[in-house]
Amino acid sequence: MAKVLCVLYDDPVTGYPQSYPRDDIPVIERYPDGQTTPTPKEIGFRPGELLGSVSGELGLRKFLESQGHTLVVTSDKDGPRSTFERELKDADIVISQPFWPAYLTAERFRKARNLKLAITAGIGSDHVDLQAAMEHGVTVAEVTYSNSISVAEHVVMMVLALVRNYLPSHEWVVKGGWNIADCVMRAYDLEGMNVGVVGSGRIGRAVLRRLKPFDVKLHYTDRHRLPEDVERELGLTFHPDVESLVRVCDVVSINVPLHPETEGLFNDELIGKMKRGAYIVNTARAKICDRDAIVRALESGRLAGYAGDVWFPQPPPRNHPWRKMPYEAMTPHVSGSTLSAQARYAAGVREILECWFENRPIRDEYLIVKDGQLAGAGAHSYSAGDTTAGAEEAARFRQRSRRPGEATQQP
Ligand code: NDP
C-alpha cells in the first residue's frame, strides 16, 4: 500500500467555501489539438468545487483510502522542519501544484527513500530537480494541457490590462477620483501593435489565436516551427531566435517551460534589445526573467509594464521587489488554477494514479521523466538539469506568516 503525500495551498482565509458563484462549469471533452481531457474511471468531486486547497484534497481521499493507501495533505512545505519534509521520508508518491510548489531538490530526493512517483497537479515540473529524479529512478508526470487555455486567457487579460493601463485607472475609482488624465497618460490601443510569443506550444499558440481578432501583427519564436497553414491562417512572422523577436515587438508573452536553456533568458542584455516602452507578460516561470533586471527596466522606462503570475520562490518573500515595482500588474500564481482548471487537473491526477496502481501505462503526453530519462512531453519540451536552486528562500514567507493570528496566504 502506498503513502501519498499531497501538498496543496491553504484554504481561503474565510474558510472552505460552502457555495460558489456559479452552479456549473462548461464540459470540455477535447483540447484544441484533439487530445482528450482526463479520463479517469471515476472522480470523487463535483466539477466547480475548490479542489486545489488543503480541504479540497484534489478529491482523492475516498479513492485512495478505499484501496488501503494513506493520504497525507499539507500546505506546510518549506524548510527542514516542515510537515512535507517530515512526511517525505517514507512517502511513495508526492503530488504538488506549481501554484504552491513542494520543491523536490536533490537533497530531498536523497531523504525520500521510498519515492517512486512525483505528480504535478497542473503543468510545469520545474519545481522538481529533474536531474535528481532521473538519477533516483523516480517517474515525474504532469497533467499536460489541463490548464493551458486557462493561462492563455489570463495572458490576454494581462496584455490588455498593461496596454490600456487598467489597474491604475481602477484604483482611481476606488480612491473616489475621476482623474481621466492620470489614467490615460499611459493608456494605448492594442490594435496595430506587434505582439510576440516566446514558445509556441499549447499556451503560446492559444495566446496567438486569441489575440488575432485584435488586429495585431503576430510574431513567434520556438525550437520548432509551426505548420505552414497555421502560420498563414494567423498571419504569423517566425523569428529564428528570441533577440530577433524582441527587437520588433511591442508586447512579448513568455510561454516556454523553465529549464536550463531558458533560465535567466530575459536579462539586462536581452531587455536592452527590446523596443523602449515594450510590455512583458510572463505566465511561464519567474526564473526565465532576471528579477532585478525587470525592476531596473521598469524604473528606467525601457519597459512600460510587466505582468505575470509566476514568482520565485513561491510564495515570494514579503519584500520581493516585484510586489512594489512600478507599472506592474502581477497576480499570485493563479492563472492555471481557476475552478475550471482544477476540475481537469484533479481528474488528471486521478487518471495518473489509477494507471499507476493498476500497472497500466501513464499517457505518454503526461510523462516528463521515466526510467531515468526525459520521456513523453518532457523529452519534447525540457532539457536535463536542475532549476530549483534558491527554492529554500520560500521558507522565509512561511516563517514570517506564522505569527499568531496571521493567515499564511495573505501578502
Ligand atoms: P508546451 O510544452 O506545449 O509548450 C512549450 C513550448 O516552448 C514548446 O513549443 C517548446 O518547443 C518551446 N520551448 C522550449 N524550450 C524552448 C527554448 N529554449 N526556446 C524556444 N522555445 C522553447 O507547454 P505549455 O504551452 O502548455 O506550457 C508552457 C509553460 O507554461 C509550462 O512549462 C509552464 O512552465 C507554464 N505554465 C504556467 C501555468 C500558470 O498557471 N501560470 C500553467 C501551465 C503552464 P518544442 O516543444 O517545439 O521543442
Boltz pocket constraint, residues with backbone or C-beta under 6 A from the ligand:
constraints:
  - pocket:
      binder: B
      contacts: [[A, 122], [A, 123], [A, 124], [A, 125], [A, 145], [A, 147], [A, 148], [A, 151], [A, 198], [A, 199], [A, 200], [A, 201], [A, 202], [A, 203], [A, 204], [A, 221], [A, 222], [A, 223], [A, 224], [A, 254], [A, 255], [A, 256], [A, 257], [A, 258], [A, 261], [A, 262], [A, 283], [A, 284], [A, 285], [A, 309], [A, 310], [A, 333], [A, 334], [A, 335], [A, 336], [A, 337], [A, 377], [A, 380], [A, 381], [A, 382]]
      max_distance: 6.0
